[in-house]
Amino acid sequence: MPLIDSRTVDRRPWWWHGLGRRVRPEAYPPERADIVVVGAGLAGLAAALALRERGQDVLLLDSRDPGDGGSSRSLGMLVDDAGAPFPVLVRQFGAARAAAMAQEARQAREHLEAYIAAKGIECDYTPHGRLDVAHSAAEFDRLKADLATAGSTAAPGAEVVAGGDLRSELGSAAYHGAVRHPGGGGLDPHKLHAALFAEAIDAGVVVVSRCGVLGIEPKNKGFELDTEYGLVQAASVVVTTNGYTGAAFPGLQPRQIYVRSQAVVTEPLPQEVLHQLIPRGRMVRDVRRLPRLFRLTADGRRLLFAGTPQVLSDTPLAAARRLAEWVAETFPELAQARIAHAWDGVVGISPARTPEIGQAGGLHYALGFGWSGIAMAFWLGRKLGQQVLRDPESASAFHVTAGKRRWMHYSTPWLAYQSLRDRLAG
Ligand SMILES: Cc1cc2nc3c(=O)[nH]c(=O)nc-3n(C[C@H](O)[C@H](O)[C@H](O)COP(=O)(O)OP(=O)(O)OC[C@H]3O[C@@H](n4cnc5c(N)ncnc54)[C@H](O)[C@@H]3O)c2cc1C
């Protein structure tokens, strides 16, 4: 298996190597703001930008350095994904809403692509599309059936890939077949976040880093936030804390399950070796219930791989070693490669496995982005800003009424169950 040397492996996300951290000079938050946005990931930045566009006074708070949540820990795959396979969406929401969700997920991806192009954001975007791959014959049958059920709502150009065609896409014997999606691609999530963060600062958003919100109480037709640096009054509060939502939000925390996922990147490897593994540079998603994601870096020199091996409370290093075993199972050629960085991050998953936007206890929130939040967090974050101002543009197929669903909230049994389902499917 690829070597992880505990003395030398860098435990920070690989993306952080080139750019400095984003601690803001405003050491203390003001006592009052029109709108406070809690959580400075992609969703929080999109909400803050939408609100500033409409002239609102916005304070953005984060308990860490902005971007240190999922937004700069991801694998950087820009995909259109409503969260659950199309037939599952139909079962849960009905055919019309399922189709609207699939359509909106595609719009979300296209919106971010257009935004990156229009603003000239340098985030190493490579629009090479993606493969959804099946690790068993039964999974492959399911993928094909999902595509057939989606019919005209499926992404344009999505098609089944098997046999020699699959071998020309992926140099791994671990997969039975795939569905190829020509849209989307890979980017550097840290560079994307840094560019949006700079834009928010230029637009006049006040950001205070390392200032966690500890609790929120309704007060004077608005809210009083108890923060690590003192009390802040706000007319409205937007919550975009996703996988990092804690006890400060008792009405929102049980709306998700929290799944710690692991990622690794190899040392630079000969380009000709990696080219044989993923010849077209596509993003690859192994569509288990606990997905595995892998891709090449934009320069084609390293392999990135992510998954969820911590089913039973592994230490981060043990989880990284398990992930390295999966790398070798997928690509035996990499059995002797060295892992340069190993890091983790937490994703939030809703009961329906789809993202949610709504209002609970007067708080505006967007959560539940799972493993495909780059496009959706940016999209629903913007809608959230519009929702605060009652703009009809905020309408979304992902809108839910809070309080209807509760989540059992116990990660370990949920993960064990999903992992068992994956093993049975194999
Ligand atoms: C290993 C891994 C790989 C992934 N790969 C992909 C991928 O390839 N493609 C993809 O689309 N998605 C991927 N994702 C998912 C993606 O990263 C997330 O869905 C997305 O970043 C969510 O963005 P967000 O803005 O909602 O939340 P986050 O970026 O997680 O931001 C939430 C912020 O809230 C802050 N916060 C929490 N509580 C408080 C509080 N009380 N007070 C103040 N601040 C608070 C946190 O500090 C954090 O900065 C991956 C995730 C992981 C972990």
The ligand as a MOL file (V3000), in Angstrom:
LIG
                    3D

  0  0  0     0  0            999 V3000
M  V30 BEGIN CTAB
M  V30 COUNTS 53 58 0 0 0
M  V30 BEGIN ATOM
M  V30 1 C -12.7370 15.1120 2.2030 0
M  V30 2 C -13.8450 15.8760 1.4920 0
M  V30 3 C -13.8920 15.8590 0.0970 0
M  V30 4 C -14.9110 16.5550 -0.5650 0
M  V30 5 N -14.8790 16.6080 -1.9180 0
M  V30 6 C -15.8190 17.3300 -2.5880 0
M  V30 7 C -15.7500 17.4600 -3.9990 0
M  V30 8 O -14.8360 16.9590 -4.6490 0
M  V30 9 N -16.7370 18.1710 -4.6130 0
M  V30 10 C -17.7290 18.7920 -3.9310 0
M  V30 11 O -18.6210 19.4180 -4.5480 0
M  V30 12 N -17.7910 18.7290 -2.5650 0
M  V30 13 C -16.8430 18.0340 -1.8880 0
M  V30 14 N -16.8770 17.9850 -0.5230 0
M  V30 15 C -17.9790 18.6730 0.1680 0
M  V30 16 C -17.7600 20.1910 0.2550 0
M  V30 17 O -16.4920 20.4590 0.7820 0
M  V30 18 C -18.8300 20.8290 1.1480 0
M  V30 19 O -20.1060 20.3550 0.7800 0
M  V30 20 C -18.8380 22.3540 1.0330 0
M  V30 21 O -17.5450 22.8510 1.2520 0
M  V30 22 C -19.8030 22.9790 2.0330 0
M  V30 23 O -19.5810 24.3710 2.0660 0
M  V30 24 P -20.2440 25.2690 3.1980 0
M  V30 25 O -19.8930 26.6690 2.9070 0
M  V30 26 O -21.6760 24.9310 3.3270 0
M  V30 27 O -19.5800 24.7770 4.5560 0
M  V30 28 P -18.0560 24.8300 5.1180 0
M  V30 29 O -17.0760 25.1670 4.0550 0
M  V30 30 O -17.8650 23.5690 5.8470 0
M  V30 31 O -18.1110 26.0600 6.0790 0
M  V30 32 C -18.7740 26.0290 7.3230 0
M  V30 33 C -18.0770 27.0430 8.2240 0
M  V30 34 O -18.8950 27.2750 9.3810 0
M  V30 35 C -18.0020 27.5910 10.4310 0
M  V30 36 N -18.7350 27.4420 11.7090 0
M  V30 37 C -19.3230 26.3430 12.2140 0
M  V30 38 N -19.9090 26.6130 13.4050 0
M  V30 39 C -19.6720 27.9300 13.6590 0
M  V30 40 C -20.0180 28.7940 14.7440 0
M  V30 41 N -20.7270 28.3600 15.8030 0
M  V30 42 N -19.6260 30.0820 14.6870 0
M  V30 43 C -18.9100 30.5470 13.6160 0
M  V30 44 N -18.5510 29.7540 12.5730 0
M  V30 45 C -18.9300 28.4670 12.5910 0
M  V30 46 C -16.8730 26.5880 10.2440 0
M  V30 47 O -15.6960 27.0140 10.9240 0
M  V30 48 C -16.7220 26.5660 8.7290 0
M  V30 49 O -15.7090 27.4460 8.2690 0
M  V30 50 C -15.8900 17.2850 0.1810 0
M  V30 51 C -15.8280 17.3000 1.5760 0
M  V30 52 C -14.8120 16.6090 2.2240 0
M  V30 53 C -14.7470 16.6780 3.7240 0
M  V30 END ATOM
M  V30 BEGIN BOND
M  V30 1 1 1 2
M  V30 2 1 2 3
M  V30 3 2 2 52
M  V30 4 2 3 4
M  V30 5 1 4 5
M  V30 6 1 4 50
M  V30 7 2 5 6
M  V30 8 1 6 7
M  V30 9 1 6 13
M  V30 10 2 7 8
M  V30 11 1 7 9
M  V30 12 1 9 10
M  V30 13 2 10 11
M  V30 14 1 10 12
M  V30 15 2 12 13
M  V30 16 1 13 14
M  V30 17 1 14 15
M  V30 18 1 14 50
M  V30 19 1 15 16
M  V30 20 1 16 17
M  V30 21 1 16 18
M  V30 22 1 18 19
M  V30 23 1 18 20
M  V30 24 1 20 21
M  V30 25 1 20 22
M  V30 26 1 22 23
M  V30 27 1 23 24
M  V30 28 2 24 25
M  V30 29 1 24 26
M  V30 30 1 24 27
M  V30 31 1 27 28
M  V30 32 2 28 29
M  V30 33 1 28 30
M  V30 34 1 28 31
M  V30 35 1 31 32
M  V30 36 1 32 33
M  V30 37 1 33 34
M  V30 38 1 33 48
M  V30 39 1 34 35
M  V30 40 1 35 36
M  V30 41 1 35 46
M  V30 42 1 36 37
M  V30 43 1 36 45
M  V30 44 2 37 38
M  V30 45 1 38 39
M  V30 46 1 39 40
M  V30 47 2 39 45
M  V30 48 1 40 41
M  V30 49 2 40 42
M  V30 50 1 42 43
M  V30 51 2 43 44
M  V30 52 1 44 45
M  V30 53 1 46 47
M  V30 54 1 46 48
M  V30 55 1 48 49
M  V30 56 2 50 51
M  V30 57 1 51 52
M  V30 58 1 52 53
M  V30 END BOND
M  V30 END CTAB
M  END
